Amino acid sequence: MEPIEQNGKSVRFHFLVANPPGWLNAGIAAAASRCGATGLLNCEGIENSTEIQRAVARLLRSKRGSVGIQIETGSPVAAEFLPELAQALDYVVLTAGADEHAIRSVIASAGSGNCRVFVEATSLDQAIEAVSAGASGLIA
């Protein structure tokens, strides 16, 4: 994305665009990746791992730029197929409330690729846990 001038300084923004939680639609994330943003497939509230796998496959077929998934720590995505997806994804976003052990587990699963793990933090304690677990970044 092109830098924006603000108060005499050059500022660069990077946008993550996601579908609403509970509505698994890879089209939104794919369109975002084609427009220069990161397309994020939000898998929150989805329990069916087959549905998630299909949506992720559709996203990976349709993407043109960077993509990722947003998952709950206990999601079947994290346990079942995150290690194989790490090669294809640019980002994994963990929802708020993940404990340090769970974050470390996801970071280890995603570690085989160039995937960056961001963690939603709703408190200072969560932010500190995420950073000490090795998160690439925080979403406040």
Summary of the structure (lengths in Angstrom):
residues: 140
radius of gyration: 15.0
end to end distance: 21.9
largest distance: 49.8
contacts: 446
relative contact order: 0.13
helix: 38%
strand: 22%
